[in-house]
Every structure is written in C-alpha cells, then in structure tokens.
Amino acid sequence: MNRSIFFFLLPLALFQSEIFAQNHSFESNLPQTVTKEIKNSAGKSYELIITLPPDYQAEKEYPVMYYLDAWWLRDLVPGCYRVKSLSNKSLSNTMLDVILVGISSVGNEVDWNRQRNMDFTPSKFNLNIVFNNGAVPLDKSTTGGAEEFIQFLKEKVFPTIEREYKVDRSSRGILGHSLGGLFGAYAYLQHPELFSKYILIAPSIWWNQSELLADRESFISKSLANMFVAMGTEEIKMMKDPMPTFIEYLNPKGNPKLNLTYLEYENEGHHSVLPKSIYDALEIIYSKTQLD
C-alpha cells in the first residue's frame, strides 16, 4: 500500500510542480467567460469561472454544469465544450447549450492542494501512513471537509449563479477528477438532490479503504440521474482496484433510474485521460438524446 501511494503521488507532484511553478492567475481567451470571487461562511475565498454557451440568450433557461479543480481545469473544460459545441453546428446541433461554472481556489499551487484535500474528502484521512499530496500532508488535520463544501455549494454558489442567470435547477451537473471524482460520488450517495448529472473521471474511490462502497443499497438512485465514469488503463493499482465494485454497485440493471456510461481509455493514465474523457463526457451527458 505504501509503495503504491508513493509511486502514484510522486509523478503527480512532479507534474504539478512543472506546470504550476508560478502563482496561477487566469485571463481567459474563451468567449463569454467572466470570473466572480465568492467567500464561504468562514470567509475563505473562491473564484467562480462562468462560461456561457456561444449563443446565450438571457431569457432562455439553461442547464448548469459545475466543475471542480478549476484552478487548473479552467481552460480544458470550457475548451472541450467550445470545440464540441462548434462542431455540433455541422452535426445537427446534437448537444445541449450549457452554462459552465468552474469552482477554483484562490492563490498558488499549495493553496489549491490544501483546498482540494480538505473540500473533496468526505472523511478524515485514517490510513496508517502520512504522505504529501502537492506539498500538503494528507492527515486528519487537512482532510474531511466535504460536508462543509456541500453547504458552501448550497448556500453560496448555487444561489449566486441562480440569481444572475436563468437556469434549469433540475439539470444541475458536476464534473470532478481524482479527489473531485470522489466528491462527486459522495454527493451522489449522500446528497442526491444536489445534482442530476455526474462526470467522474478517475475517481479516488480508494479513499479510506474504499469506505464509499460500504453500503451497496445507497447506490440505488432515488431520482433520475445520468452518470459518466472514466478510467485510464494505465492507472495505478490503488486507483483501479475499487472500480469493478463501484461500477457493479451502480449497474443500471438493478438501478433503473440511473443512466450510466463507463469507459476505459487505453494507454491513458491519471492525467492523460482528462482531455479525451472530458470531451466524450460532455457529448454523452449533454446530448439532446440523453434521457433526463
């Protein structure tokens, strides 16, 4: 277990250090994108990156997709959506128009890792080891804030977007990668009223000995939901081992209200899986033929 985690986190830390050595500031070249600072109840600052669809009309109602880790996915997610939506103009416009809202930490790489380690984890880290994730130790003091983050979404983020834009509250989506995918899975299980569409890319279901898998009955959706789950075949064992059980528990044969798509990407790893899977997920989850 120790060796698996070490070899998983070492390339992650190197990747982050190489790409984000400088403080990360955002100036988007994407059309119709604005940013807004927002604070949680404790006064901690976040940034919302709001990207409107190309043909946005103020009087029209739109689905909204919230994507996590916008500190570094703020170009990739809207970029994939932009390419896909432009492509659709020559393909009978098969994809829905969507408002994208990235939720970002404020500050540098360490601030980002500190935020995601706390906000996206549903419980205090309890494995019998200590290691760093992006220069922030994963331990009981730096993890377990998912419930507080959910309250922030409900009390601050959703009302802010819904005051300023005309949105379809019944079509609220979430996209999360790694720990963000863990958070999305936790929201599906414990707060199914929050979202009806889920994009979970390389979700960290291994967290605390795969504690999310403890209650199989909780996986049965009580309302209609669409879910896309992706994993690269080159993921490490720790990430891949829980996935067969996770997908089995979600299986629509015993879960008739859930529309599930699970894709494995050949020769892709924890980060390289992102561009392909995000592009595919947007097409599948927001296709006009997708059942709501």
BELJOMO-V672592 format. One record per residue. RES is the residue in one small letter. SS is DSSP state (A for helix, B for strand, O for the rest). PHI is phi in radians with two decimals (* if undefined). D_LAST is the distance of its C-alpha to the last C-alpha in Angstrom with 1 decimal. Layout:
# BELJOMO-V672592
RES	SS	PHI	D_LAST
RES	SS	PHI	D_LAST
This chain:
# BELJOMO-V672592
m	O	*	40.3
n	A	-1.03	42.3
r	A	-1.16	42.8
s	A	-1.07	39.1
i	A	-1.16	38.1
f	A	-1.06	41.1
f	A	-1.29	40.2
f	A	-1.33	36.5
l	A	-1.42	37.5
l	A	-1.06	40.5
p	A	-1.14	38.7
l	A	-1.10	36.0
a	A	-1.14	38.8
l	A	-1.12	40.6
f	A	-1.08	37.5
q	A	-1.17	36.8
s	A	-1.16	40.5
e	A	-1.22	41.0
i	A	-1.42	38.0
f	O	-2.12	38.2
a	O	-1.14	41.9
q	O	-1.66	42.1
n	O	-1.00	40.4
h	O	-1.65	37.0
s	O	-2.10	36.6
f	O	-2.14	33.9
e	O	-2.30	34.5
s	O	-1.44	31.5
n	O	-1.68	32.1
l	O	-1.30	28.5
p	O	-1.10	28.1
q	O	0.97	26.7
t	B	-2.07	26.9
v	B	-2.27	28.5
t	B	-2.09	29.3
k	B	-2.53	29.8
e	B	-1.46	31.7
i	B	-2.51	30.5
k	B	-2.06	32.2
n	O	-1.44	31.1
s	O	-1.15	33.1
a	O	-1.62	35.8
g	O	1.52	36.4
k	O	-1.35	35.0
s	B	-1.57	33.8
y	B	-2.30	30.6
e	B	-2.19	29.5
l	B	-1.74	26.2
i	B	-1.90	25.7
i	B	-1.87	23.5
t	B	-2.03	22.6
l	O	-1.52	21.3
p	O	-1.13	19.9
p	O	-0.95	22.8
d	O	-1.88	22.4
y	O	-1.00	21.6
q	O	-2.24	22.3
a	O	-1.04	23.0
e	O	-1.49	21.9
k	O	-1.63	18.4
e	O	-1.62	15.4
y	B	-2.22	13.8
p	B	-1.20	11.3
v	B	-2.17	13.8
m	B	-2.07	14.4
y	B	-1.64	17.5
y	B	-2.08	19.6
l	O	-1.51	22.5
d	O	0.99	26.0
a	A	-1.17	26.0
w	A	-0.98	29.8
w	A	-2.19	29.8
l	A	-1.80	26.3
r	O	-1.17	26.5
d	O	-1.63	27.6
l	A	-1.19	25.6
v	A	-1.16	22.0
p	A	-1.09	22.5
g	A	-1.13	24.7
c	A	-1.07	22.3
y	A	-1.12	19.7
r	A	-1.09	22.5
v	A	-1.08	23.7
k	A	-1.14	20.4
s	A	-1.19	19.7
l	A	-1.19	23.3
s	A	-1.09	23.0
n	A	-1.14	20.2
k	O	-1.09	22.6
s	O	-1.80	24.4
l	O	-2.19	21.5
s	O	1.08	20.0
n	O	0.86	17.9
t	O	-1.48	14.9
m	B	-1.89	13.5
l	O	-1.19	12.0
d	O	-1.31	14.7
v	B	-2.38	14.4
i	B	-1.53	17.0
l	B	-1.73	18.4
v	B	-2.26	20.4
g	B	-1.48	22.7
i	B	-1.94	24.5
s	B	-2.11	28.0
s	B	-1.26	31.2
v	O	-2.04	34.3
g	O	2.23	37.4
n	O	-1.80	38.4
e	A	-1.06	37.3
v	A	-1.14	38.7
d	A	-1.05	36.9
w	A	-1.09	33.6
n	A	-1.14	34.2
r	A	-1.09	35.4
q	A	-1.12	32.3
r	A	-1.23	29.8
n	A	-1.08	32.0
m	A	-1.42	31.9
d	A	-1.26	28.5
f	O	-1.70	26.3
t	O	-1.80	28.3
p	O	-1.39	27.6
s	O	-2.65	31.2
k	O	-1.15	34.7
f	O	-1.04	35.7
n	O	-2.26	37.8
l	O	-1.26	38.8
n	O	-1.46	42.5
i	O	-2.58	42.8
v	O	-2.25	42.6
f	B	-2.61	41.5
n	B	-1.69	40.4
n	B	-2.15	37.0
g	O	1.14	37.8
a	O	1.24	41.1
v	B	-2.06	39.6
p	B	-1.07	40.5
l	B	-1.55	37.8
d	O	-2.66	39.3
k	O	-1.17	38.9
s	O	-1.52	39.7
t	O	-2.03	37.1
t	O	-2.39	34.0
g	O	1.61	31.8
g	O	-1.77	30.4
a	A	-1.05	26.6
e	A	-1.14	26.7
e	A	-1.15	28.6
f	A	-1.17	26.2
i	A	-1.10	23.3
q	A	-1.11	25.4
f	A	-1.07	26.1
l	A	-1.05	22.4
k	A	-1.21	21.9
e	A	-1.62	25.3
k	A	-2.09	25.9
v	A	-1.21	23.3
f	A	-1.04	20.3
p	A	-1.05	22.7
t	A	-1.06	24.5
i	A	-1.19	21.5
e	A	-1.32	20.2
r	A	-1.34	23.8
e	A	-1.67	24.3
y	O	-2.34	21.1
k	O	-1.50	18.8
v	B	-2.19	15.4
d	B	-1.57	12.0
r	B	-1.18	12.6
s	B	-1.43	9.2
s	B	-2.18	8.1
r	B	-1.81	11.1
g	B	-2.04	11.8
i	B	-2.42	15.0
l	B	-2.15	17.1
g	B	-2.49	20.3
h	B	-2.08	23.1
s	O	1.10	25.7
l	A	-1.09	26.3
g	A	-1.12	23.3
g	A	-1.18	21.3
l	A	-1.03	23.1
f	A	-1.07	22.1
g	A	-1.06	18.4
a	A	-1.14	18.8
y	A	-1.08	20.9
a	A	-1.08	18.4
y	A	-1.04	15.8
l	A	-1.37	18.6
q	A	-1.84	20.4
h	O	-2.40	18.2
p	O	-1.13	14.6
e	O	-1.31	14.3
l	O	-1.30	14.9
f	O	-2.34	11.9
s	O	-2.05	8.2
k	B	-2.34	8.9
y	B	-2.31	12.3
i	B	-2.11	14.8
l	B	-2.05	17.9
i	B	-1.90	20.9
a	O	0.80	24.0
p	O	-1.17	23.2
s	O	-1.46	26.5
i	O	-1.20	25.9
w	O	-1.16	29.7
w	A	-0.89	30.1
n	A	0.81	32.8
q	A	1.02	33.1
s	A	0.97	29.3
e	A	-1.10	29.2
l	A	-1.14	25.4
l	A	-1.53	25.8
a	A	-1.19	28.2
d	O	-2.13	25.8
r	A	-1.09	23.8
e	A	-1.09	22.4
s	A	-1.20	20.7
f	A	-1.42	18.3
i	O	-1.36	16.6
s	O	-1.23	13.3
k	O	-1.55	13.6
s	O	-2.47	10.0
l	O	-1.10	6.6
a	B	-2.61	6.9
n	B	-2.01	7.3
m	B	-2.44	11.0
f	B	-2.11	13.7
v	B	-2.16	17.3
a	B	-2.33	20.4
m	B	-2.62	24.1
g	B	-1.46	27.3
t	O	-1.21	29.8
e	O	-1.68	32.5
e	O	-1.08	31.3
i	O	-1.31	33.9
k	A	-1.00	34.2
m	A	-0.98	33.3
m	A	-1.32	29.9
k	A	-1.40	29.2
d	A	-0.97	30.7
p	O	-1.36	27.9
m	A	-1.13	25.1
p	A	-1.00	25.5
t	A	-1.20	25.4
f	A	-1.01	22.4
i	A	-1.21	20.4
e	A	-1.07	21.9
y	A	-1.15	20.8
l	A	-1.45	17.2
n	O	-0.79	17.5
p	A	-1.07	14.5
k	A	-1.06	17.4
g	A	-1.90	18.2
n	O	-2.49	14.9
p	O	-1.12	12.6
k	O	-1.56	9.7
l	B	-1.81	9.7
n	B	-1.77	8.8
l	B	-1.90	12.1
t	B	-2.14	14.1
y	B	-2.13	17.7
l	B	-2.19	20.3
e	B	-1.89	24.0
y	B	-1.85	25.9
e	O	-1.09	29.4
n	O	1.12	32.2
e	O	-1.94	30.1
g	O	-1.91	30.9
h	O	-1.10	29.6
h	O	-1.78	29.6
s	O	-1.17	29.8
v	A	-1.26	26.3
l	A	-1.09	24.8
p	A	-1.03	25.0
k	A	-1.14	23.6
s	A	-1.24	20.8
i	A	-1.12	19.7
y	A	-1.04	19.8
d	A	-1.15	17.9
a	A	-1.10	15.2
l	A	-1.06	14.5
e	A	-1.15	14.4
i	A	-1.30	12.1
i	A	-1.24	9.6
y	O	-1.92	9.7
s	B	-1.27	10.2
k	O	-1.16	9.4
t	O	-1.59	9.0
q	O	-1.20	6.4
l	O	-1.24	3.8
d	O	-1.70	0.0
